[in-house]
Amino acid sequence: MISHAAYGTDPTNDRRVPVTVLTGFLGAGKTTLLNAVLSGTSAGKIAVIVNEFGEAGLDHDLIEAVEDEIVLMQSGCLCCSIRGDLAGTIADLIERRDDGLLQFERIVIETTGLADPAPILQTLLVDPELARNTRLDGLVTLVDAVNGAWTLDTQFEAVSQVAMADLILLSKTDLVSRSEADALSQRLSGLNPTARIERPLAGQFDPDKLWGLSGLRKDVDQRDAITWTTHALPEEDPLANLSGFSKPKAAPFAGSPHDTRISSESIVLDAPIRDSTFDYWLDSLIALKGPDILRVKGIVFLQGIDVPFVFHGVQHVFDPPVPLNNWIGDDRRSRIVVIARDLSRPELQRSLDMLRAHQPKSAMKEEFQSHD
């Protein structure tokens, strides 16, 4: 939970290792992306954690040496398999780095195709050592344009992977028609209205786009923080269209029972919120529906504090909120997004009514977007 003391957290000395979680169903292209990451050096040295080397399909032309279950790459990056539990593997890597045995600036975790990302994100927050030494930099989900629609219809884990993503990469679009790719993109946007969706072409994707996806970091740009909780803003005006979300176009598919299990609600509040009101709303939501909350995130202005805070949680576990000390302009609107599983839209709206009830009448300009 977010405590009152956490509102004063000073992240200026945040030296935690950024962690990117890479997920996607079987055949979506994670191996190809991993090889691109390990062949590049623009983001510094990277430690990639995979489930098994054999499954990773590493490009042997990139391998420099193999020692102690760690593959060293010519780029200076390294790759290892999960030994035991994930927390133990990460802790071991960080300990060996601190001892000068390994060098890396960030970590990429590649999940299995059937994995629900939520337990991984929770591990990063709940394990005391990982919470001190790592921070979530973003969740990237790959979706196969050829089989993606069928996968979403048949595998609910794939739906959860999409709903929790910060960035969705639609792969293999060269193997389908433009209309098919567009239809799948609309469907993905319906499941996760705040994630950026890109269509990388084989061999042309810039791995640098994988980094800095989370708005919960000390040096986050104001524009990036807003985009993290809304659709991407127009290039020509970084502060335009901040009053809410525009509704997505109707997707040209009949809908899947799996899709209907995911719902999202967003609210924009013009006036700052009392910290007690915000805490009570969040505590109540998580206490009642915690296991079904995939992600909660937002930018919140609290009464009596000049700068907003970025917050983020997975189910009932939350990162400490981060103050946006570089916020400029007169915009004092709070933006909150809830993405949940097996909750109806009225349930989420009733939850947000608690926040609306404490807004001055002159500040009642909420705009909702939902998918259920």
N, C-alpha and C positions, 0 to 999 in steps of 0.2 A: 504494500500500500504506500501511498505518498503521504508522508508525515509533514507536519508543519515545519519541523526542523529542516527538512529536505529543501524547502523553498529557498534557503540561503546557501545551498551548495555552491561552492566555488570550483568550477571545472578548469580553471586557467592552467593548472599544472597537470592536466590529464595526460598521463604517459602510458595509458593502457594500450595493449595491442589491438588494432581494429580487426574484427572477424567478419568475414562474408560467408553466408551460408548459401550454397549452390544446390538447388533441388530441381526436380523435374522427373517426369515418368520415364520408364524404360524406353530407350531409343530416341529420346528428345534431343540428344546432342551434347550431353555433359562432357563426354570424353573429348570431343573436338574442342570445346571451350577450354577445358583444362589444359590441353596441349598448347593452345594459344596463350593462356596465362603463363604457363611455365617457360615458354620460349621468349617472352618479353621481359624487359628490365626497366621499363619506364616508371613502374610503380615501386621500384626497389625489390629487395629480395623477399620472396613469398614462401611461406610454409603451407603446403596443401595436404590436407588430411583426407584420405579416401578409405573406403571400406576394405578393399583388397587391391593389391597391385595388379593382379591378373585381370580384375574387372575394369581397372582404370584404363587399360590399353594405352599406356604411355608411349609416346614416340621415342624409340630407342636412339634416334639420332640426337635427341636432346639430353640423354643421360651421360653424366660424367663418371659417376661411380656409385656403387651400392655398398653401404656399410651400416651394420647394426639396424637393419630393417628401415633404413632411411636412404632414399634415392636422391643423390645430389645431381643437379642439372647444370648444364654448361652456363646457363644464365646466372647461376648463383642461387637460384631458388632450390627448394628441397620438397620432397614428397614422402609421406609415410602413411602406413595403414593404421587403422584404429586398433590399438592393443588393449583388450579389456574394455573399459568404458571410455567414453569420449572425454570426460573430465580428466581422467588419469593421463590420457594421451596428450592433451593440451598442456597440463601441468608439467609433464615430463619435457615437452619441447621448450617451454618457457624456462624451466630450471637449467636445461642444457645451454640455452641461449645466455642466461645470466652467468653461467660458468665459463662462457667464451668458447664453448664447443660447437655452437651453431650460430648462424646469423640469419635473421629475417626481420622484416618490418611489419608484416601483416600475415593473417592466417585465412585460408579458404577451406571450408568444410564441405565436402561433397557427400550428399546423403544418398541412400539407396533410392531406387525409383519408387518404392512403395512407402517411403517414410513420410510421416506427418511431421512437419518442421517444428511444431509447438514444443515438444519435449527438448529439442536441441536449444531453442531460444531460452527456455526456462533453465536449462542446465547452466547457461552462461550467466544467468542472474542469481540462481539459488546457491550454486557452489561458491563458498566464501573466497577461495583462492582465485577462481576464475573471475568473480565479480571485481576483485581488486586489480587483476592484471589484464583483463580483456574487456572490450566493449563491442556491441553489435554494430557493424558498419553498414549492413544491408542484407536483405534476403532476395536472391535472384532465382527466378523460376523459368526453366526452359519448357516450351510447349511445342510439340511436333505438329506442324501445320497439316501433315498428311493424316495422322491418326489422332490428332488432338481432340476433335469433337467426339469420336468414339470413346476415347479414354475418359473424357469428362462424363460421358453417359454411363460408363460401367465401373469406374473406380472413384470412389468418393475421396480417397487420399489425394488424387490429382486435383480435385476441386479445392481442397484445403490448401494445397501448395500454391494455387493461383490466388486464392483469397488473401493469403498472408504475405504476398510478395511486395517488395518495393519496386522491383523491375521485372518485367516479363519479356522474355526473348522468344519470339515466334520463329522457330527454325524451319528449314526445308520449304520455305515459301516458293522457291523456284520449281517445286514439284506439284504445285496446285495452281488453280486459276486465281486471278486477282479477286474475283468475287468470293471465292471460297475463303481466301485469306482475310478479306474484309469482314465476312460474316463471323469467322472465328474471333477476330479482334474485337468485334462488338460484344460477342459473348463474354470474352475475357474481361472487358471493361465493365460489363454488367456485374460480374462476380467481384471485381475489385476496382472501384471507380477512381482510386487514388494512385494506382500503380502506373508507371510509364511503360508503354508497350513499344518495343522495337522489333524490326525484322532484319536481323543480321544476315548478310550474304556470306557464304562459305569463304573463309580466308580473308574477309574484309572487315570483320568486327574489331573495334578498338577495345581491348581489355580494360583500358582506363575508365570506360563507362561503368564498370562494375563497382567502382570505389566511391565512397562518400555519399551513399544513397540515403542514409538515415539523417533525419533532421535533428537527432539528439546527439549533437557534438558541439564542443565549445566554440569552434570557429565557423559554424554554419552560417552561410550567407542568408540574409533575410528573404530573398527570393526563393532560395532552395527550401527554407523552412516552410514557407507558405505552400510551395508546390508539393511538398511532402504530405500535406493534408488536403490538397485540392487537385483538380486537373492542372496540367501544365499551363502556365500563363503565356499570353501572346509575347512574342519576342520584342515587339516594338514598344511595349509598355510593361515593365516588370511589376508595376503595382496596380494594374488594371484588373477589373472583374473579381474583386475580392469579397463581394457580398454573399457568395454562396456557390453552389455547384450547378452547372447546367446539366439538365437531364440528358442521358445518352439516347441516341436514336434507337428505336425499337429494333432488336436483333431479328433477322429473318429466319429464326428457327422456332419450333413449337415449344421448346423448353424441356428440360430434363428434370426428373425428380431430384437428382443430386444437386442441380443448380438451385432449386427452390429451397434447399436446406440452408443456404447461405443468404444472409440478409445484411444490409449495411444502412446505417443512418448517419447523417451529418447535420450539424447545427452551427450556425454563425450567430453569436451574441454580440450586440453592439456595445453593451456596457460591461465594465469589469465585474467580476464575480467575487463574492465574499469567499475567503479561503475556507471557512467552516461549511459553507454551502457546497463548494466544489468537493471537499473531502467527504461530506456526507453522501453526496450523489455517487461518487466513485466507490466508496465503501459499500453502499447499498447495492449498486449494480453488480459488483464483483461477488459480494456475499450471496446474492440470490442466483446469479447466472454465471459465475466465474468459469466453470469448466467449458461452457459454450461460447465464451468470448474469445475469438481468435486473436484480435488485436484491438487495442484502444490507443489512439494517439491524437495529439492536438497541440495547439498553441493557445495558452490561457493567460488572460490578463486578470490579476487579482487586485482587489481594492487596496489602495494605499501603497502599491508597488509600481514604480514607473515602467519597468521593463517586463515583457511577457516571459513565460516559461514554456519550454517544449517538454511534453511528457509522452511516455510510451509504455504499454504493458501488454503482456501475453497471458490470457486467462487471469489468474489472480496474482501474478508476479509483475512488479513494475521496476523500471529503471528509476534512479533518482532524477527528478526533473532538472533541466538545464536552463539557466537564465540566458536570454538573448540580449546580452549587454550592448550589442551593436545595432539594436533596433532604432530606425530613424522614421521621421514622419509623425503624423497625428493619428494614424490608424491604431485604434485600441480594441479591435474586434477579436473575440475569442473564436477559435475554430476547432471543433471536436468531431472525431470520426470514430464510429463503433462498427466493427465487422464481426458478425456473430454467426453461430451455427445453431440451427433448430430454434430460432427465436422468430416470432412473428413481428411484422412492422409495428402493430399497435403496442406490443410489449416494449420495444425500444423507444417509441415515441412517448410512452408513459414515463419511462425513465428520464428522458430529456425534458419532460414537462416540469420536473423538479427544478431544473435550471431556468427554464422560461418563467416560472412563477416568481423568481426573484429579480427579473429584469424590469426596469422602468418602462412604462407604457410607450414612451417615446423611442424605446430601443427594441421594440418587438418586430424585428425584421428577419426572422429565421427562415431559412430555405432548406428543405430536406431533399435528400436523394436516397432512394431505397431500392433494393432488389430482393424480392421474395416471391 
